[in-house]
């Protein structure tokens, strides 16, 4: 299950409450580009419209070996594929609890490309500072453990 991209900023800027797996609707050239890890998830988000989920702001670079007349927009919105029951659950939690949906990672499962989507709440500045302090403390601890060996 190789991971093609991870949204570090999404995990830093949000408190993650729950994660879901969703398929993504891609063209053949986009799949090849994703498997070549030519994509960027930072700054992307999941939008709810037309009774479905859409991935907005994900940049997938054009596959360089694709046909020249392929004029797809690398930043176009892409449909996320989830079951109706999961969609109803997500909509309910988004409206009642005030949560937002963000993509965390793109990976493959078998021959399919999947997106890990998280229900999240934005962090305040103090929460971000606390995350940085915790990360620094873990880093110092690891370096001390490494020096002892």
C-alpha positions, 0 to 999 in steps of 0.5 A, a space after each residue: 500500500 504505497 503512499 503517494 502524498 501526505 498533507 503535513 500542513 493539514 495534520 498540523 493545522 487541524 485536530 483530527 477527529 475521524 478518518 475515512 477512505 474514499 476513492 477518487 475519480 481520475 483519468 488515466 494520465 492522472 493516475 500515472 502522474 499520481 503513481 509517479 508522485 507528481 502531486 501536491 495536497 497542501 492547501 487542498 480541501 474537500 467540498 460538499 456540493 451536488 450531493 457529493 464530495 469534491 476534492 478542491 485545490 489538489 495539484 496533479 501535474 500533467 503526465 509528461 508522456 501523455 498525448 499532446 492534445 491532453 489539455 486537462 487543468 492540473 488544479 481541477 476539482 475531482 469527485 470523491 467516491 464514497 458510499 451513500 451511508 458514509 456521505 450521510 454520516 459525514 454531512 451530519 457530523 459536518 453540520 451538527 459538530 461544525 467540523 470540516 473535511 480535509 484530505 490527509 493522504 493519497 495512496 493505492 489499495 490494489 490497483 485503485 488510488 484512494 484518498 484518506 479524508 479526515 473530519 477535523 476542527 481547526 487549531 488555535 494559535 496556542 494549540 499549534 505552539 503546543 504541537 511544536 513544543 511537543 515535537 521539539 521535545 520528542 526530537 530532543 529525546 530521540 537525539 539523546 537516545 541515539 547518542 547513548 547507543 
